[in-house]
Amino acid sequence: MATSEQPRPSTAPGGYFATTHWTVILAAGQNASPLAHEALEMLCRTYWYPLYAFIRRQGHGPHDAQDLTQAFFARFLEKDYLHDVHRERGKFRSFLLASLKHFLANEWDRSQAQKRGGGHILIPLDQETTEHRYQLEPREELTAEKIYERRWALTLLDQVLDRLRDEFLAGGKGAQFEALKIFLSAGKGSIPYATVAAKLGSTPEAIKVAVHRLRKRYRELLRAEIANTVTTPAEVDEEIRYLFRALS
C-alpha cells in the first residue's frame, strides 16, 4: 500500500481542479504514475460499498458478493485500467460501474476468486458489518443500478460530513459541530437558534452566524469532493443535481 501523501483537492473557490483525484488519473493517460495509482486506490477505498450493494442486488449472496468485490478491486488495481481511461468517459462513478459490469460479465470465475484476489485484502470489508449495512437498504424494487447510484450519493455525502467534522475537531470545536450539524438537513426555521445557543452557552445571534459558516463550508467541501470524481468544473453542478435525484 502506498504510504505517500494522497493528492488533495483544492477547496478554494474556482480551484477545485488543481489536484483532484480523477483529474490526476486522467492526466496520467497511458503512462500511469505512482501518484495516479494512489489517487485511483483512494477513490476505490472510498467508493467500494456502492459496488458491493450493486452486486448483492443482482442476486449474489453475501459471501460471493464480498469475494466478487475484493476480486474486482484486485483486478482493477493490478490491471492497467488507466490505459482505458479517456476524458469522454466523464465521471469516475460511471467508469467504475462500467468496469465492474465488464468484470462480472467477462472475467469472473468463482473458482478463481482466491487466485484473482491474490489472497490480499485490498478493501477493508468486514463481513458482518457490510452485510448488516446492506440489509438496511430500501426494500422497494430498486434496480442494482439505482441502488448503486443511491449508495454513491450517500457515500459522497458521508465523506463530506466526515471532512467537516474533522475540521471542527482539529479546531477544538467538536461539541459545536455535534450541536450544529442538524442544521445541515433541517428546514429553515425548524430549529430555534435559542435552543442550540442554550446548549452551547452562546447567543442566538452567534449560533446564526455559526450555522451560516457551517453551511457555507459544507457546500465548499461538497463541491470539492464531487470535483474528485468528475472531469471538468462544469460537471460539478450537474453531479450535485444527480445526487439529489438519486436520493429522492
C-alpha positions as CSV (number, residue, x, y, z in Angstrom):
1,M,0.0,0.0,0.0
2,A,1.4,3.4,-0.9
3,T,2.3,5.5,2.1
4,S,3.0,8.8,0.4
5,E,0.5,11.6,0.9
6,Q,-2.6,11.3,-1.2
7,P,-3.5,14.0,-3.7
8,R,-5.8,16.5,-2.0
9,P,-8.3,18.7,-3.8
10,S,-8.1,22.4,-3.6
11,T,-11.2,23.8,-1.8
12,A,-10.6,27.4,-2.8
13,P,-13.4,28.9,-5.0
14,G,-12.6,28.2,-8.6
15,G,-9.7,25.9,-7.7
16,Y,-11.3,22.5,-7.3
17,F,-9.5,21.0,-10.3
18,A,-5.9,21.8,-9.3
19,T,-5.1,18.3,-7.9
20,T,-8.3,16.3,-7.8
21,H,-8.1,12.5,-7.8
22,W,-9.9,11.8,-11.1
23,T,-8.1,14.5,-13.0
24,V,-4.7,13.1,-11.7
25,I,-5.8,9.7,-13.1
26,L,-6.9,11.2,-16.4
27,A,-3.7,13.2,-16.8
28,A,-1.6,10.1,-16.3
29,G,-3.0,8.6,-19.5
30,Q,-1.1,5.6,-20.8
31,N,1.9,6.5,-18.6
32,A,0.3,5.8,-15.3
33,S,2.3,7.5,-12.5
34,P,2.5,6.3,-8.9
35,L,0.5,9.4,-7.9
36,A,-2.3,8.4,-10.3
37,H,-2.3,4.9,-8.9
38,E,-2.6,6.3,-5.3
39,A,-5.4,8.5,-6.4
40,L,-7.2,5.5,-8.0
41,E,-6.7,3.4,-5.0
42,M,-8.0,6.2,-2.7
43,L,-11.2,6.5,-4.8
44,C,-11.7,2.8,-4.8
45,R,-11.3,2.6,-1.0
46,T,-13.8,5.4,-0.6
47,Y,-16.5,4.1,-3.0
48,W,-16.3,0.3,-2.7
49,Y,-19.7,-0.1,-0.9
50,P,-21.9,1.1,-3.8
51,L,-20.3,-1.7,-5.9
52,Y,-20.9,-4.3,-3.1
53,A,-24.6,-3.1,-3.0
54,F,-24.8,-3.4,-6.8
55,I,-23.5,-7.0,-6.7
56,R,-25.8,-8.0,-3.9
57,R,-28.9,-6.5,-5.6
58,Q,-28.0,-8.6,-8.7
59,G,-28.7,-11.7,-6.6
60,H,-25.3,-12.8,-5.3
61,G,-25.2,-13.9,-1.7
62,P,-23.1,-12.1,1.0
63,H,-20.0,-14.4,0.7
64,D,-19.9,-14.3,-3.1
65,A,-20.6,-10.6,-3.1
66,Q,-17.6,-10.0,-0.8
67,D,-15.4,-12.3,-2.9
68,L,-16.5,-10.6,-6.1
69,T,-15.9,-7.1,-4.7
70,Q,-12.4,-8.0,-3.5
71,A,-11.5,-9.8,-6.7
72,F,-12.8,-6.9,-8.8
73,F,-10.6,-4.4,-7.0
74,A,-7.6,-6.7,-7.1
75,R,-8.1,-7.0,-10.9
76,F,-9.0,-3.3,-11.3
77,L,-5.9,-2.0,-9.4
78,E,-3.4,-4.6,-10.8
79,K,-4.5,-4.4,-14.4
80,D,-3.6,-1.3,-16.2
81,Y,-7.1,0.1,-16.4
82,L,-5.6,3.6,-16.9
83,H,-5.0,2.6,-20.5
84,D,-8.7,2.5,-20.9
85,V,-9.4,5.9,-19.3
86,H,-10.5,8.6,-21.7
87,R,-11.8,12.1,-20.9
88,E,-15.1,11.3,-22.7
89,R,-15.8,8.6,-20.1
90,G,-16.6,11.6,-17.8
91,K,-17.4,10.7,-14.3
92,F,-15.5,8.2,-12.2
93,R,-18.8,6.9,-10.9
94,S,-19.8,5.8,-14.4
95,F,-16.3,4.4,-15.3
96,L,-16.2,2.3,-12.1
97,L,-19.6,0.8,-12.7
98,A,-18.9,0.1,-16.3
99,S,-15.6,-1.6,-15.3
100,L,-17.5,-3.8,-12.7
101,K,-20.1,-4.8,-15.2
102,H,-17.4,-5.8,-17.7
103,F,-15.6,-7.8,-14.9
104,L,-18.8,-9.6,-13.9
105,A,-19.8,-10.4,-17.5
106,N,-16.4,-11.4,-18.9
107,E,-13.7,-12.0,-16.3
108,W,-15.3,-13.5,-13.2
109,D,-15.0,-17.2,-12.4
110,R,-16.0,-18.1,-8.8
111,S,-13.4,-20.9,-8.6
112,Q,-10.7,-18.2,-9.3
113,A,-11.7,-15.8,-6.5
114,Q,-8.7,-16.6,-4.4
115,K,-6.3,-16.6,-7.3
116,R,-7.5,-13.3,-8.8
117,G,-7.7,-11.7,-5.4
118,G,-4.2,-12.9,-4.8
119,G,-5.1,-13.6,-1.1
120,H,-4.7,-9.9,-0.4
121,I,-7.4,-7.8,1.3
122,L,-7.4,-4.6,-0.8
123,I,-10.6,-3.1,0.5
124,P,-11.5,-3.4,4.2
125,L,-14.7,-5.4,4.1
126,D,-16.0,-6.7,7.5
127,Q,-18.4,-9.5,6.6
128,E,-20.9,-8.9,9.4
129,T,-20.8,-5.1,9.3
130,T,-21.0,-5.0,5.5
131,E,-24.0,-7.3,5.3
132,H,-25.8,-5.5,8.1
133,R,-25.3,-2.3,6.2
134,Y,-26.8,-3.9,3.1
135,Q,-29.8,-5.2,5.0
136,L,-30.7,-1.6,5.8
137,E,-31.1,-0.8,2.1
138,P,-34.7,0.1,0.9
139,R,-36.8,-2.9,0.4
140,E,-38.7,-1.5,-2.6
141,E,-37.9,-2.8,-6.0
142,L,-34.8,-0.7,-6.8
143,T,-32.7,-2.0,-9.6
144,A,-29.0,-2.7,-9.0
145,E,-28.1,0.4,-10.9
146,K,-30.5,2.5,-8.7
147,I,-29.0,1.0,-5.5
148,Y,-25.5,1.8,-6.8
149,E,-26.5,5.4,-7.6
150,R,-28.2,5.9,-4.3
151,R,-25.3,4.4,-2.3
152,W,-22.8,6.5,-4.3
153,A,-24.7,9.7,-3.3
154,L,-24.9,8.7,0.3
155,T,-21.2,7.7,0.5
156,L,-20.2,11.0,-1.0
157,L,-22.3,13.0,1.5
158,D,-20.8,10.9,4.3
159,Q,-17.3,11.8,3.1
160,V,-18.2,15.5,3.1
161,L,-19.7,15.3,6.6
162,D,-16.6,13.4,7.9
163,R,-14.3,16.0,6.5
164,L,-16.3,18.8,8.0
165,R,-16.3,17.1,11.4
166,D,-12.5,16.6,11.2
167,E,-12.0,20.3,10.6
168,F,-14.1,21.2,13.6
169,L,-12.3,18.6,15.8
170,A,-8.9,20.0,14.6
171,G,-10.1,23.4,15.8
172,G,-11.2,22.1,19.2
173,K,-14.9,22.6,18.3
174,G,-16.2,19.0,18.2
175,A,-19.0,19.8,20.6
176,Q,-20.1,22.7,18.5
177,F,-20.2,20.6,15.4
178,E,-22.3,17.9,17.0
179,A,-24.8,20.6,18.1
180,L,-24.9,22.4,14.8
181,K,-24.8,19.6,12.3
182,I,-28.6,19.2,12.5
183,F,-28.9,22.5,10.7
184,L,-27.4,20.9,7.5
185,S,-30.5,18.9,7.0
186,A,-33.2,20.7,9.0
187,G,-35.5,23.1,7.2
188,K,-35.1,26.8,7.7
189,G,-36.5,27.9,10.9
190,S,-37.4,24.4,12.1
191,I,-34.9,24.5,15.0
192,P,-34.8,27.7,17.1
193,Y,-31.3,29.1,17.4
194,A,-32.0,29.9,21.0
195,T,-32.4,26.1,21.8
196,V,-28.9,25.4,20.5
197,A,-27.5,28.6,22.0
198,A,-28.6,27.5,25.4
199,K,-27.0,24.1,25.0
200,L,-23.6,25.7,23.9
201,G,-23.7,28.6,26.3
202,S,-23.9,31.1,23.4
203,T,-26.4,33.5,22.0
204,P,-28.9,33.0,19.2
205,E,-27.1,35.6,17.1
206,A,-23.8,33.8,17.4
207,I,-25.4,30.5,16.5
208,K,-27.0,32.0,13.4
209,V,-23.6,33.2,12.3
210,A,-22.0,29.8,13.1
211,V,-24.7,28.0,11.1
212,H,-24.2,30.2,8.1
213,R,-20.5,29.5,8.2
214,L,-21.1,25.7,8.7
215,R,-23.4,25.6,5.7
216,K,-21.0,27.6,3.5
217,R,-18.1,25.3,4.4
218,Y,-20.3,22.2,3.8
219,R,-21.1,23.5,0.3
220,E,-17.4,24.1,-0.4
221,L,-16.4,20.6,0.7
222,L,-19.3,19.1,-1.2
223,R,-18.1,20.7,-4.4
224,A,-14.5,19.7,-3.7
225,E,-15.5,16.1,-3.1
226,I,-17.5,15.9,-6.3
227,A,-14.6,17.5,-8.2
228,N,-12.6,14.4,-7.2
229,T,-14.8,12.3,-9.4
230,V,-15.6,14.4,-12.5
231,T,-13.5,15.7,-15.3
232,T,-14.4,19.4,-15.6
233,P,-15.7,22.2,-13.3
234,A,-18.9,22.4,-15.4
235,E,-19.8,18.9,-14.3
236,V,-19.9,19.7,-10.6
237,D,-23.3,21.4,-10.6
238,E,-24.7,18.6,-12.9
239,E,-23.4,16.0,-10.4
240,I,-25.0,17.8,-7.5
241,R,-28.3,17.7,-9.2
242,Y,-27.7,14.0,-9.9
243,L,-27.0,13.3,-6.2
244,F,-30.3,14.7,-5.1
245,R,-32.2,12.9,-7.8
246,A,-30.6,9.7,-6.7
247,L,-31.7,10.3,-3.1
248,S,-35.3,11.3,-4.0
